[in-house]
């Protein structure tokens, strides 16, 4: 068997040549099986592999609305593919990659709603009282341009009978078209490319939120602790709403509850100047939360907080099974939202936490029940072992904007649960389980952060949210760089170095571009069974293995003639063989995967057997199996300066210039910046 790590010798070359020849012969034997001519019947939708909008998005429509669905049998794919949204299937047919990866559609069935009493909810979402019936796509008619929408945009509504479609148009507008016309139509729906374009606006929105929080925080002084009141709690009780309580430097051993819109302003944390004597320290007694906020528009600034309790969650709430009508994650929300924290906010929208340091064995800042907050200059020092502590920030059904903050130790640096629209930027994370961890949280921006020594991962997105933008981050020395599930995710301009895994392509219908994966054990992993994302213009440098793929169809990682840079993929040009970028590259194939490590593989890659296999794979039914193919590998790195900086062991974080993109979807020359995060 071929071992890419053995000594470079003639025996290695012989093994490579024999392997390529054997693989070509074995693959050729599989070509004898032809696909069946009989059109298959529809299957239960639970048995398909879903694409399009996520089922979580469908669930969030709360049963009052639905998405027309499609199920498709492809000629060279063993799975039945389900599309949530007819427009998703129409877009897939228009994409060149679909036929290359899956083959042609043998049969396609759409869900028709003739007898389902279809309509539109008050929010404009498509609704049907009964489940639809499966109809061959070519025999159905479609209503386009109606008032019916989905969370991603326009919804196409299929009918079996033209009269039923016309009746829907009479009630909700639009036009009735046939299958062939539908196939040539484009739709106004959100995609990962749209998320890419909106990412800079999310950054600007964060600026606006911060500026607004600063203005709210600037209130006239009404009470000074030590002069007008003996304790912080007494001062807060005495202060009129919309005024400031000043807390001079010193140590205050108490817990505080804020139930009115005031600013509590300390003299600083002493972190910047290293002065403990100049800090305003609020120290609890080791039981419960230290500062609890139960009012809107509260500001807490310039405090160093310690003495929290050690309860990380309410064990009774965490173990209670969901009641009828509750979501499965109710126990998580109740459990995670009821532990101890340095600052706990309950129904406290408009909270501003600025220049605050929290030493905690539980959580730092806990937000729940709509406690939308702006957080700037927060430092949370958690436990050395992540199992012993909890979250730096918990955002439970509360949107959070985090900037210029630091999270050291503990379970997760920032944990967000159903906190859509959050922003985490310009911050540092070290020694956590996960740096930033999202659950059921979409439309977020995670940008320009530095992650170090995260046990399981720097950025992890679980469940299936939509529309997240993960850009410009630097993750190193961690279990994984970025692992993001969901749909319509944009992962761009990140630097992922010295991790066990650089990034995984777990999100569907997503875009991974201009990332640098350097010196990782594994650069990237393709994890979805049915590929639906674009992976293009990334640089893979110095990884033990550039990429691998789990079970599923062939993944094509390129856009037309624009592929990725794979260090070693084009070294054959130096020997006068293939011209740079001329030969497709398969990082999951034994011969190609060894190009960067085994010079003998260069000749094997150009052998007649390998060349024959290149021509056959992806064009003959038996050869279109799992793995990754880049048909247009780049001969040079897309971001050479950033790639070089990523491999510098003495360098600081490297942030890609994701806001300097050009209008055509590519990038301007990528000048690396190597700035140590504050």
PyMOL commands that set and color helices and strands:
alter all, ss='L'
color gray80, all
select helices_A, chain A and resi 10-30+45-47+55-60+86-94+96-102+137-139+162-172+179-183+192-217+232-238+315-319+330-336+386-388+571-575+590-593+600-605+608-616+621-623+640-646+658-660
alter helices_A, ss='H'
color red, helices_A
select strands_A, chain A and resi 49-52+69-74+80-84+105-112+118-120+126-128+133-136+141-144+149-150+153-154+157-159+175-177+221-224+244-247+250-253+256-258+263-266+280-283+291-293+299-306+341-346+351-359+363-368+373-381+393-396+400-403+406-408+412-417+423-425+428-430+434-439+445-447+450-452+457-462+469-471+474-476+480-484+490-492+495-497+501-504+511-513+516-518+522-526+534-536+539-541+545-549+554-556+565-566+627-629
alter strands_A, ss='S'
color yellow, strands_A
deselect
rebuild
show_as cartoon
